[in-house]
Amino acid sequence: MILFFISLIFSVAEGSIYQTVGTRYKEVGQSVVIKNMPAYRTQDGLGLCYAAATTTLLDHFYCKEKKIDCKSRSNDERISLLSVAGHNSYLGDEIHVGGRPAKILNNIKNKILNNKKPFILKEKCAPYESLMLEHYAYRDRNGMAQTAREQAAGWYFLKNIFDNKYKNRDRNTLACTIKEKLKINKSLESIIKTLDAFIFENFVYQVLIDKGCLSQESSYIDIPLFENKNYPDHDKEKSVNYTLGIEKLNNLLLNKIPVQVNICANYVVEGETAKKNEIMGDACSGHAVVVSGMKKVCRNKNDCKTLIKIHNSYGKDWQDNHNEGWVDAEPILKASITGDFRNSFNWIQPVGKTLENFKVRRKPKRTKLKNKKYIAPALIKGRQCQGTAYA
């Protein structure tokens, strides 16, 4: 099982995965871009990419089904990333570093099917900004001076509180410190109760999630029932390569469905496959992104690439520095398909919806003549495809 938790500390090693192209490459043919995507998110160096990607899928699905302009929504009205992360656990009350998008989607769907509210809260009830503190110093349980990095500082602050809560018997002081540092809108009594949590992941959930919102229907998102799908199904598709992967991705995008893609972000591409970066070791540094577009660009007739539009969880600055997220599809897809994932792609769609099958128009085979000249036969009628973004 691969958990998706990569943070920005891997940004150097990821250079070979996120490859942009120069201005000499020009767009050719027809592109596909899903509109009304939600605003970009940031995981702030914390291993919650799996939740950020899943939240993007849910946000888009909700906006589409409810006919809402996703981009015009205020940040407070968006789906809470922390609330979604909680559904990585069966009871929905733990926030873990590292998780699986498919597991979250299954848990949420099953709760809807069983007529149980999955309680997907709005951002105002569980703001991610609570974890984004400044650089600070603290002492660990052994009394040694430690310094938390700026990213995910709120997480480390809470970890320090939890690890040392039994050393400080004054629970009121601990609660006041939490309330002041995280700037959360909760009573001291409710924060004091969180200190009774047995495990840290549940403690984080109780601190960050405003349970008062659970009783207010206006504070959570009523997600319509959906079908969650994945590809490849390794029970049926034993062998999947880059060509099959790009065709599947292209078809989903043409059906106006954004796709969550799991990748080994520390992989490097060599030839037809991807292999692990020796600097990062053998373990797959799992990362989750969302793909919302595809297009073909060429520098000349012999030098063309397929680009995909990535919604990463590194914030808007990353998008701006990577051509608004348009990167070469090949290293991304190869690092996904060869990553030994149970499901490289995840997506959600309305219940009962039948997707249109957009076949890819391939280059015709060349026919050899007796005079050793080669001609290309006409495309077989019925195999031509209109509207495809990848050829």
C-alpha positions in Angstrom: 0.0 0.0 0.0 1.3 3.4 -1.0 0.3 6.5 1.0 0.4 9.9 -0.5 2.1 12.4 1.7 4.9 14.1 -0.2 5.9 17.6 0.9 7.9 20.4 -0.6 11.1 18.9 0.7 11.1 16.7 -2.4 10.9 19.6 -4.8 14.5 19.2 -6.1 14.1 15.5 -6.8 10.8 16.2 -8.5 12.4 18.3 -11.2 12.4 15.5 -13.6 8.7 14.8 -13.2 7.2 18.3 -13.7 8.7 19.3 -17.1 7.5 22.4 -18.8 8.2 23.2 -22.5 9.6 26.4 -24.0 7.8 29.0 -26.1 9.0 27.4 -29.3 6.4 24.7 -28.8 3.1 25.8 -30.3 -0.3 24.3 -29.7 -1.7 22.3 -32.5 -5.0 20.6 -33.0 -7.8 20.8 -30.5 -7.2 21.0 -26.8 -9.5 20.1 -23.9 -9.7 22.1 -20.7 -12.3 21.5 -18.0 -13.8 24.8 -16.9 -15.1 25.9 -13.5 -12.3 24.2 -11.6 -11.9 25.3 -7.9 -9.1 27.6 -6.8 -5.7 26.1 -6.1 -4.8 24.8 -2.7 -1.6 24.4 -0.7 -0.7 21.6 1.6 2.0 23.9 3.2 4.6 21.2 3.4 2.3 18.9 5.3 1.6 15.4 4.0 -2.1 16.0 3.1 -1.8 16.0 -0.7 -4.2 13.1 -0.8 -6.8 15.2 0.9 -6.1 18.3 -1.3 -6.6 16.3 -4.5 -9.7 14.6 -3.2 -11.1 17.9 -2.1 -10.6 19.4 -5.6 -12.6 16.5 -7.1 -15.4 16.9 -4.6 -15.4 20.7 -5.0 -15.7 20.5 -8.8 -18.4 17.8 -8.7 -20.4 19.8 -6.2 -20.2 23.0 -8.3 -21.1 21.2 -11.5 -24.1 19.3 -10.0 -25.4 22.4 -8.2 -24.5 24.7 -11.2 -22.3 27.0 -9.0 -19.4 29.1 -10.2 -16.6 27.5 -8.3 -14.1 30.3 -8.8 -16.5 33.0 -7.4 -17.0 31.1 -4.1 -15.5 32.7 -1.1 -12.8 30.7 0.7 -15.1 30.2 3.7 -17.7 28.5 1.4 -15.3 26.0 -0.1 -15.1 22.4 1.1 -12.7 22.1 4.0 -9.6 20.1 3.2 -9.2 19.1 6.9 -12.8 17.8 7.0 -12.2 15.7 3.9 -8.9 14.4 5.4 -10.8 13.1 8.4 -12.7 10.7 6.1 -9.4 8.8 5.5 -10.4 7.0 8.7 -13.5 4.9 8.9 -15.2 7.0 11.6 -14.1 10.2 10.0 -12.5 11.7 13.1 -8.8 11.4 12.5 -6.4 13.5 10.4 -3.3 11.5 9.2 -0.2 12.5 7.4 -0.4 10.2 4.4 -3.6 8.7 3.1 -5.4 7.3 0.0 -7.9 9.3 -2.1 -9.8 6.1 -3.2 -10.4 5.3 0.5 -11.8 8.7 1.3 -14.2 8.6 -1.7 -15.4 5.1 -0.7 -16.0 6.2 2.9 -17.9 9.3 1.9 -20.0 7.4 -0.8 -20.9 4.6 1.6 -22.1 7.1 4.3 -24.3 8.8 1.7 -25.7 5.4 0.6 -26.4 4.4 4.2 -28.3 7.7 4.8 -25.6 8.9 7.1 -24.4 12.5 6.8 -20.7 12.4 5.9 -20.3 15.9 7.4 -18.1 17.5 4.8 -17.7 20.9 6.3 -17.1 24.3 4.8 -13.7 25.9 5.2 -15.0 28.4 7.7 -15.6 25.5 10.1 -12.2 23.9 9.7 -9.8 26.5 8.2 -6.5 25.1 6.9 -4.8 28.4 7.8 -4.9 27.3 11.4 -2.0 25.1 10.7 0.1 27.7 8.9 2.1 29.3 11.6 5.3 31.2 11.5 8.8 29.7 12.4 9.1 29.0 16.1 11.3 27.2 18.6 10.3 24.7 21.3 11.7 22.0 23.5 11.0 18.3 23.0 10.1 15.7 25.6 13.7 15.3 26.5 14.2 19.0 27.1 16.3 19.5 23.9 15.8 22.7 22.0 14.2 22.1 18.6 13.2 24.4 15.7 10.1 23.7 13.6 10.2 24.7 10.0 7.8 27.3 8.8 5.8 24.9 6.7 3.3 22.8 8.7 4.4 24.7 11.9 0.9 24.4 13.3 1.1 20.6 13.0 4.4 20.4 14.9 3.1 22.8 17.5 0.1 20.5 18.2 2.4 17.5 18.2 4.6 19.1 20.9 1.5 19.9 23.0 0.2 16.3 22.7 3.5 14.7 23.5 4.0 16.8 26.6 0.5 17.2 27.8 1.0 15.0 30.8 4.1 17.0 31.9 1.9 20.1 32.1 -1.0 19.4 34.4 -2.5 22.9 33.9 -4.9 22.0 31.2 -6.4 25.5 31.1 -3.0 26.9 30.2 -2.6 24.4 27.4 -6.0 25.2 26.1 -5.3 28.9 26.2 -2.0 28.4 24.3 -3.7 26.3 21.6 -6.5 28.9 21.2 -4.0 31.8 21.0 -1.5 30.1 18.6 -4.0 28.6 16.2 -6.5 31.5 16.4 -9.4 29.1 16.5 -12.9 30.1 17.3 -13.6 27.5 20.0 -14.3 27.8 23.7 -11.6 26.9 26.3 -13.9 24.1 27.6 -14.1 22.4 24.2 -10.3 22.6 23.7 -9.7 21.2 27.2 -11.8 18.2 26.2 -9.6 17.5 23.2 -6.7 16.7 25.6 -8.5 13.5 26.5 -7.8 12.1 23.0 -5.9 8.8 23.0 -4.1 9.3 19.7 -2.6 12.3 18.1 -4.5 12.1 14.9 -7.8 12.3 16.7 -6.5 15.1 18.9 -5.7 17.1 15.8 -9.2 16.5 14.4 -10.9 17.5 17.6 -8.8 20.7 17.9 -9.2 21.9 14.3 -12.8 20.8 13.5 -15.5 23.0 15.0 -18.1 20.5 16.2 -20.6 23.3 16.6 -20.8 23.4 12.9 -22.0 19.8 12.7 -25.4 20.8 14.0 -25.8 23.6 11.5 -26.9 22.5 8.0 -25.6 25.8 6.5 -22.1 24.9 7.6 -21.5 21.7 5.7 -21.7 20.6 2.1 -24.4 18.3 1.0 -22.6 16.3 -1.6 -24.9 14.5 -4.1 -24.4 10.7 -4.4 -21.7 9.8 -6.8 -19.9 6.9 -8.3 -16.2 6.7 -7.7 -14.1 5.0 -10.3 -10.5 4.0 -10.7 -8.1 2.9 -13.4 -6.5 0.5 -14.0 -8.5 -2.3 -12.5 -5.7 -4.8 -11.9 -8.2 -7.6 -11.7 -9.1 -7.0 -15.3 -6.2 -5.0 -16.8 -3.0 -6.7 -16.0 -0.8 -4.8 -18.4 -1.1 -1.0 -18.7 1.4 1.3 -20.5 1.8 5.0 -21.2 -0.2 4.8 -24.4 -3.2 3.2 -22.8 -3.0 5.5 -19.8 -3.0 8.7 -21.9 -5.9 7.4 -23.9 -7.9 6.8 -20.8 -7.0 10.2 -19.3 -7.9 11.9 -22.6 -11.3 10.1 -22.7 -12.2 11.2 -19.2 -11.2 14.8 -19.8 -13.3 14.9 -23.0 -16.2 13.8 -20.8 -15.5 16.8 -18.7 -14.3 14.8 -15.7 -11.2 15.9 -13.8 -8.9 13.0 -12.8 -6.9 12.5 -9.7 -3.6 10.9 -10.6 -1.3 9.1 -8.2 2.5 9.4 -9.0 5.8 8.5 -7.5 7.2 12.0 -7.4 10.8 10.8 -6.9 10.8 8.8 -10.1 12.8 9.7 -13.1 11.9 8.7 -16.7 14.3 6.6 -18.8 13.0 5.3 -22.1 9.6 3.7 -21.9 9.5 3.4 -18.1 10.2 5.3 -15.0 12.5 4.2 -12.2 13.2 5.3 -8.7 15.6 8.2 -8.1 18.7 6.8 -6.4 19.1 9.9 -4.3 15.6 9.4 -2.8 16.1 5.6 -2.2 13.8 2.8 -3.1 10.6 3.9 -1.5 8.0 5.5 -3.7 7.3 9.1 -2.6 3.6 9.0 -3.3 2.0 12.2 -4.4 -1.6 13.0 -5.5 -2.5 15.6 -8.2 -5.5 16.5 -10.3 -5.5 16.7 -14.1 -8.0 19.1 -15.7 -6.7 19.5 -19.3 -4.7 18.1 -22.2 -3.3 19.5 -25.4 -0.7 18.8 -28.0 2.2 21.1 -28.8 4.9 20.9 -31.5 8.2 22.6 -32.2 8.3 21.0 -35.6 6.6 18.0 -37.3 9.2 15.7 -35.7 9.1 17.2 -32.2 5.7 17.1 -30.5 4.6 16.6 -26.9 1.4 16.0 -25.0 0.9 18.4 -22.1 -1.5 18.0 -19.2 -2.8 20.7 -16.9 -1.9 19.8 -13.3 -3.7 21.1 -10.2 -1.0 20.6 -7.6 -1.3 21.2 -3.9 1.7 23.5 -3.7 -0.3 26.7 -4.1 -0.7 29.3 -6.8 3.0 30.2 -6.9 3.9 26.7 -8.0 1.2 26.9 -10.8 2.6 30.2 -12.0 6.2 28.9 -12.0 5.1 25.8 -14.0 3.3 27.4 -17.0 0.0 27.5 -15.1 0.3 23.8 -14.4 0.9 22.7 -18.1 3.6 20.1 -18.0 4.8 17.2 -20.1 2.4 14.3 -19.7 5.0 11.5 -20.3 7.0 11.7 -17.1 3.9 12.1 -15.0 2.0 9.2 -16.5 5.0 6.9 -16.6 5.7 7.7 -12.9 2.1 6.9 -12.2 1.5 3.7 -14.2 4.9 2.1 -13.3 4.5 3.0 -9.6 2.8 -0.3 -8.8 -0.4 1.5 -7.7 -3.6 -0.4 -7.3 -5.3 2.5 -9.1 -3.3 5.1 -10.9 -6.4 7.3 -11.7 -9.4 8.1 -9.5 -12.4 10.1 -10.5 -16.1 10.7 -9.6 -19.2 10.9 -11.8 -22.9 11.1 -11.4 -24.7 7.8 -10.6 -25.8 6.0 -13.7 -23.9 8.3 -16.1 -22.6 6.6 -19.2 -19.4 8.1 -20.5 -19.0 8.7 -24.2 -16.2 6.8 -25.7 -13.9 9.1 -27.6 -11.5 6.9 -29.6 -8.1 8.2 -30.3 -7.3 8.7 -34.0 -4.0 7.0 -34.6 -1.5 7.5 -37.4 -2.3 5.2 -40.4 0.1 2.4 -41.2 2.2 2.8 -44.2 1.8 0.3 -47.1 4.8 -1.0 -48.9 4.5 -1.1 -52.7 6.5 -3.2 -55.2 8.5 -0.2 -56.4 9.6 0.3 -52.8 7.7 3.6 -52.4 5.5 4.1 -49.4 2.1 5.6 -49.2 -0.4 6.1 -46.3 -3.8 4.4 -46.9 -6.9 6.4 -46.1 -8.2 6.3 -42.6 -10.8 3.6 -42.2 -14.3 5.1 -42.1 -15.7 5.0 -38.6 -12.4 5.3 -36.8 -12.1 9.0 -37.2 -12.7 10.9 -34.0 -14.0 14.5 -33.7 -13.1 16.5 -30.7 -10.2 14.4 -29.5 -7.4 16.3 -27.7 -4.7 13.7 -28.3 -3.7 12.2 -31.6 
